[in-house]
């Protein structure tokens, strides 16, 4: 099946019906394995047991940026290629991305209090991630404010592409500015600096959360396609009654 | 497994993640049921898609 085949919403729905049960099972197994490995991980010599917060904080932080990346590609799909499912994908991803960003902020805050002595600091990394969260909320509000999905899609696509400038700012904020937040220790030139005892649970949790995103995103896209069918049938019903 | 003096921070972090992920799953599941129910109601009232297929069919 090619990408162009998936442009047909009906074909997409039949694909999700087949794939979703397998994705759900794989996500549950990997999450259980990741939680098990996280529980077994030793204490860090500096952070103590709070290193366990990293196993949920880092995947959520990665996904907060990754989801915006997915929405940016979908925005190009809407504006350039006019792919029928592009705006469905963008709209379905926004609340999930907002949830991951919220979790990255909350878990980071709960790690920061014992390690930095504060829940919050207006430094470059924390502030740029807060801006990302507010942009997600703005996009969700925009989708809800405009009744016509195709008009909302174009406006949301432009806003998404403008907002994408924040992603490299978040990623490189720890290099460009002097911040409390530590620098990259996994995705960096020269390889990870983290010990395998922490790296393996972290990577398993990262894959598990990525699968969770794919599963939730496909399910939310399926819902959005059904919502649009409801809308078009309601419009047909209204026009039949008016005739 | 001992979490030492940071138990409250660690357990709160995991609890918040669990609650938010569960809320997302429940929200998406309820939304799915709601849309399917609306489509069935519309079909029952005689409105059909131009393709002639049942709108609530997944495919």
HADDOCK unambig.tbl for C-alpha pairs under 7 A between the chains (distance, minus, plus):
assign (segid A and resid 10 and name CA) (segid B and resid 59 and name CA) 4.67 0.50 0.50
assign (segid A and resid 11 and name CA) (segid B and resid 59 and name CA) 6.02 0.50 0.50
assign (segid A and resid 13 and name CA) (segid B and resid 58 and name CA) 5.49 0.50 0.50
assign (segid A and resid 13 and name CA) (segid B and resid 59 and name CA) 5.54 0.50 0.50
assign (segid A and resid 14 and name CA) (segid B and resid 58 and name CA) 5.68 0.50 0.50
assign (segid A and resid 14 and name CA) (segid B and resid 59 and name CA) 4.76 0.50 0.50
assign (segid A and resid 49 and name CA) (segid B and resid 3 and name CA) 5.43 0.50 0.50
assign (segid A and resid 49 and name CA) (segid B and resid 6 and name CA) 6.88 0.50 0.50
assign (segid A and resid 50 and name CA) (segid B and resid 6 and name CA) 6.51 0.50 0.50
assign (segid A and resid 50 and name CA) (segid B and resid 10 and name CA) 6.30 0.50 0.50
assign (segid A and resid 53 and name CA) (segid B and resid 10 and name CA) 5.94 0.50 0.50
assign (segid A and resid 53 and name CA) (segid B and resid 13 and name CA) 6.64 0.50 0.50
assign (segid A and resid 103 and name CA) (segid B and resid 17 and name CA) 6.30 0.50 0.50
assign (segid A and resid 107 and name CA) (segid B and resid 13 and name CA) 5.30 0.50 0.50
assign (segid A and resid 110 and name CA) (segid B and resid 9 and name CA) 5.63 0.50 0.50
assign (segid A and resid 110 and name CA) (segid B and resid 13 and name CA) 6.60 0.50 0.50
assign (segid A and resid 111 and name CA) (segid B and resid 9 and name CA) 6.92 0.50 0.50
assign (segid A and resid 220 and name CA) (segid B and resid 28 and name CA) 6.17 0.50 0.50
assign (segid A and resid 223 and name CA) (segid B and resid 31 and name CA) 6.68 0.50 0.50
assign (segid A and resid 223 and name CA) (segid B and resid 32 and name CA) 5.36 0.50 0.50
assign (segid A and resid 223 and name CA) (segid B and resid 35 and name CA) 6.91 0.50 0.50
assign (segid A and resid 226 and name CA) (segid B and resid 35 and name CA) 6.01 0.50 0.50
assign (segid A and resid 227 and name CA) (segid B and resid 35 and name CA) 5.88 0.50 0.50
assign (segid A and resid 229 and name CA) (segid B and resid 55 and name CA) 6.94 0.50 0.50
assign (segid A and resid 230 and name CA) (segid B and resid 38 and name CA) 6.71 0.50 0.50
assign (segid A and resid 230 and name CA) (segid B and resid 39 and name CA) 5.78 0.50 0.50
assign (segid A and resid 233 and name CA) (segid B and resid 47 and name CA) 6.52 0.50 0.50
assign (segid A and resid 237 and name CA) (segid B and resid 47 and name CA) 6.27 0.50 0.50
